[in-house]
Amino acid sequence: MNNPVIQVAVAVAQAIALLMSVAFITYVLIIVVPFSRYRPRLPGNPDFHSWHLFVPALNEEQVIGGTIDYLRAVFPAAHVWIIDDDSDDRTGRIAAHRAQFDPFVHVVSRRQPDARTGKGNALNAAYRALNEWMPAFADRRRTIIGVIDADGRPAPNCLEVCAGDTLFGDPGVGSVQIMVQMINRDDHRPFPHRGRLVNGLGRTLVRLQDLEFRIPISAIQTARRYTRSVGLGGNGQFSRLSALDVVADKNGDPWRGAPLEDYACTC
């Protein structure tokens, strides 16, 4: 270690390692402290807004009927827009059957070669369909678009929370991302017809993903409140239609494509 070049290199490496450690600890504190201090806000009145739930669906016949029934039962004032992305199964037919008897259920059918090009493009198709459906005099600032996965189950108080004074009750808020949890996090047998080992591994993976959603991702989102920004994922994002219009005016569409499916729908 008498070589001065090696000594300098070691010193630089140690300094970089120290700086990286300090930066990491600082970053953790920045996201953990606001998260630990966060307290739920008072809910608002969702009736002040018009709600439209976009549900992209590709080969979701196993869950789409239950999702539509859940959304219509829990949020009776919300319109549900099913985006059938050229499914090979009965997804489109199930949604169309529900729409035939319920004016609050709408089906946006995409076909090849325009279909199956990403969740963002599917949402853009629903955005255009909504624009054609809405009357010209509609208040687009009071119209809220929510994106829900085909197997998603928003909490019954979801719209009340989103309508709170610090969220869409504040006219300066354009978008809100709700916390996501794994529905089957308490399922002891995620694979009913498999053995104990497979089910044990399945439970572990589901729990780990649930913890990822509820702790680090939620902590990062909570810290964003201080920068007046929002990171929108592919499930549970809500935006004012007027805010989507601003993005569309700049980019041609509200949502842009990306290699990662759930980031393809970030506006």
SEGU-842181 format. One record per residue (C-alpha): residue in three letters; y, x, z. Coordinates in steps of 0.05 Angstrom, whole numbers, plus 5000, padded with zeros to 4 digits. Layout:
<nodes>
Ala|Y|X|Z;
...
</nodes>
This chain:
<nodes>
Met|5000|5000|5000;
Asn|5046|5060|4992;
Asn|5063|5039|4922;
Pro|5134|5011|4926;
Val|5122|4964|4867;
Ile|5063|4932|4903;
Gln|5103|4927|4968;
Val|5159|4891|4931;
Ala|5110|4845|4898;
Val|5077|4828|4964;
Ala|5145|4816|4997;
Val|5166|4770|4940;
Ala|5100|4731|4943;
Gln|5108|4722|5019;
Ala|5180|4698|5010;
Ile|5159|4648|4956;
Ala|5102|4623|5000;
Leu|5151|4614|5058;
Leu|5201|4577|5015;
Met|5146|4532|4987;
Ser|5122|4517|5058;
Val|5192|4500|5081;
Ala|5204|4457|5020;
Phe|5138|4420|5030;
Ile|5152|4406|5104;
Thr|5223|4383|5087;
Tyr|5195|4336|5033;
Val|5144|4307|5081;
Leu|5198|4294|5133;
Ile|5243|4262|5081;
Ile|5190|4210|5064;
Val|5156|4203|5132;
Val|5218|4191|5175;
Pro|5245|4131|5136;
Phe|5174|4103|5131;
Ser|5163|4107|5206;
Arg|5230|4074|5220;
Tyr|5222|4019|5169;
Arg|5220|3948|5197;
Pro|5206|3885|5156;
Arg|5268|3849|5132;
Leu|5279|3774|5137;
Pro|5251|3734|5079;
Gly|5295|3695|5032;
Asn|5292|3630|4993;
Pro|5253|3640|4928;
Asp|5279|3573|4902;
Phe|5345|3607|4885;
His|5308|3645|4830;
Ser|5263|3628|4771;
Trp|5197|3666|4774;
His|5153|3687|4716;
Leu|5089|3727|4729;
Phe|5063|3770|4672;
Val|4988|3783|4674;
Pro|4962|3832|4621;
Ala|4888|3819|4609;
Leu|4837|3855|4567;
Asn|4765|3831|4575;
Glu|4777|3800|4643;
Glu|4735|3737|4638;
Gln|4703|3751|4705;
Val|4769|3746|4743;
Ile|4823|3714|4699;
Gly|4806|3642|4716;
Gly|4808|3655|4791;
Thr|4873|3694|4784;
Ile|4908|3638|4747;
Asp|4883|3586|4797;
Tyr|4907|3630|4855;
Leu|4976|3643|4826;
Arg|4987|3570|4810;
Ala|4963|3546|4878;
Val|5001|3596|4919;
Phe|5065|3599|4876;
Pro|5070|3529|4845;
Ala|5141|3540|4821;
Ala|5125|3604|4783;
His|5106|3607|4710;
Val|5043|3648|4695;
Trp|5041|3686|4629;
Ile|4972|3711|4610;
Ile|4974|3766|4557;
Asp|4907|3766|4521;
Asp|4905|3835|4490;
Asp|4853|3818|4437;
Ser|4796|3810|4487;
Asp|4724|3810|4462;
Asp|4701|3762|4516;
Arg|4725|3693|4539;
Thr|4790|3716|4571;
Gly|4834|3682|4519;
Arg|4794|3618|4518;
Ile|4795|3612|4594;
Ala|4870|3622|4596;
Ala|4882|3574|4538;
His|4841|3520|4573;
Arg|4884|3527|4635;
Ala|4947|3526|4593;
Gln|4924|3462|4558;
Phe|4929|3423|4623;
Asp|4984|3461|4659;
Pro|5054|3471|4629;
Phe|5067|3529|4677;
Val|5011|3570|4646;
His|5027|3606|4580;
Val|4983|3649|4536;
Val|5009|3707|4494;
Ser|4955|3725|4444;
Arg|4956|3795|4414;
Arg|4913|3814|4356;
Gln|4894|3879|4320;
Pro|4925|3923|4295;
Asp|4982|3908|4344;
Ala|4937|3897|4405;
Arg|4905|3946|4453;
Thr|4962|3995|4449;
Gly|4977|3999|4523;
Lys|5000|3955|4580;
Gly|5073|3969|4565;
Asn|5067|3940|4495;
Ala|5030|3880|4522;
Leu|5086|3867|4571;
Asn|5138|3874|4515;
Ala|5101|3820|4477;
Ala|5107|3774|4537;
Tyr|5181|3791|4544;
Arg|5193|3770|4472;
Ala|5152|3706|4481;
Leu|5192|3689|4544;
Asn|5257|3700|4506;
Glu|5235|3651|4453;
Trp|5212|3600|4505;
Met|5274|3603|4550;
Pro|5334|3559|4536;
Ala|5397|3597|4515;
Phe|5436|3573|4576;
Ala|5385|3601|4627;
Asp|5413|3647|4681;
Arg|5379|3712|4665;
Arg|5404|3745|4729;
Arg|5367|3693|4770;
Thr|5303|3699|4728;
Ile|5253|3747|4760;
Ile|5194|3777|4722;
Gly|5133|3800|4762;
Val|5076|3842|4735;
Ile|5008|3826|4765;
Asp|4940|3856|4749;
Ala|4887|3809|4722;
Asp|4850|3813|4788;
Gly|4913|3816|4831;
Arg|4926|3770|4890;
Pro|4999|3775|4915;
Ala|5008|3756|4988;
Pro|5028|3684|4998;
Asn|5097|3705|5024;
Cys|5109|3753|4966;
Leu|5165|3714|4933;
Glu|5199|3700|4999;
Val|5200|3774|5015;
Cys|5226|3792|4946;
Ala|5281|3740|4953;
Gly|5306|3771|5018;
Asp|5379|3791|5027;
Thr|5364|3866|5019;
Leu|5322|3855|4956;
Phe|5336|3803|4902;
Gly|5383|3767|4950;
Asp|5429|3827|4937;
Pro|5458|3819|4867;
Gly|5461|3894|4860;
Val|5384|3900|4863;
Gly|5352|3901|4794;
Ser|5279|3916|4810;
Val|5231|3914|4868;
Gln|5163|3946|4876;
Ile|5118|3912|4927;
Met|5064|3950|4966;
Val|4994|3947|4936;
Gln|4931|3942|4977;
Met|4857|3940|4957;
Ile|4830|3870|4963;
Asn|4760|3894|4977;
Arg|4778|3947|5029;
Asp|4737|3909|5082;
Asp|4678|3896|5036;
His|4617|3930|5068;
Arg|4574|3921|5005;
Pro|4618|3932|4943;
Phe|4554|3940|4903;
Pro|4509|3884|4929;
His|4449|3904|4887;
Arg|4451|3978|4903;
Gly|4427|4020|4961;
Arg|4461|4044|5025;
Leu|4483|4110|4996;
Val|4518|4079|4935;
Asn|4552|4027|4979;
Gly|4572|4080|5029;
Leu|4605|4121|4975;
Gly|4637|4059|4945;
Arg|4667|4038|5013;
Thr|4694|4108|5022;
Leu|4728|4110|4954;
Val|4758|4041|4963;
Arg|4784|4059|5032;
Leu|4814|4124|5006;
Gln|4850|4089|4949;
Asp|4875|4035|4998;
Leu|4902|4089|5044;
Glu|4936|4123|4984;
Phe|4971|4058|4966;
Arg|4991|4039|5037;
Ile|5013|4106|5066;
Pro|5038|4162|5019;
Ile|5058|4118|4961;
Ser|5091|4067|5008;
Ala|5127|4124|5044;
Ile|5154|4151|4979;
Gln|5177|4081|4958;
Thr|5211|4070|5025;
Ala|5249|4135|5018;
Arg|5275|4111|4951;
Arg|5317|4058|4987;
Tyr|5364|4114|5007;
Thr|5375|4135|4934;
Arg|5381|4063|4910;
Ser|5325|4075|4860;
Val|5255|4047|4848;
Gly|5190|4072|4820;
Leu|5155|4015|4785;
Gly|5079|4016|4778;
Gly|5033|3975|4735;
Asn|5019|3924|4789;
Gly|5068|3889|4835;
Gln|5133|3907|4801;
Phe|5188|3854|4799;
Ser|5252|3858|4757;
Arg|5311|3814|4740;
Leu|5307|3792|4668;
Ser|5379|3816|4661;
Ala|5358|3886|4683;
Leu|5302|3886|4632;
Asp|5353|3865|4580;
Val|5395|3927|4595;
Val|5335|3972|4585;
Ala|5315|3935|4521;
Asp|5386|3942|4494;
Lys|5380|4018|4502;
Asn|5308|4029|4482;
Gly|5289|3969|4439;
Asp|5238|3944|4491;
Pro|5239|3940|4567;
Trp|5173|3978|4575;
Arg|5155|4042|4542;
Gly|5086|4071|4529;
Ala|5056|4131|4565;
Pro|4988|4164|4568;
Leu|4975|4138|4639;
Glu|4963|4062|4637;
Asp|4999|4043|4700;
Tyr|5059|4086|4683;
Ala|5063|4057|4613;
Cys|5096|3995|4642;
Thr|5151|4030|4681;
Cys|5219|4009|4656;
</nodes>
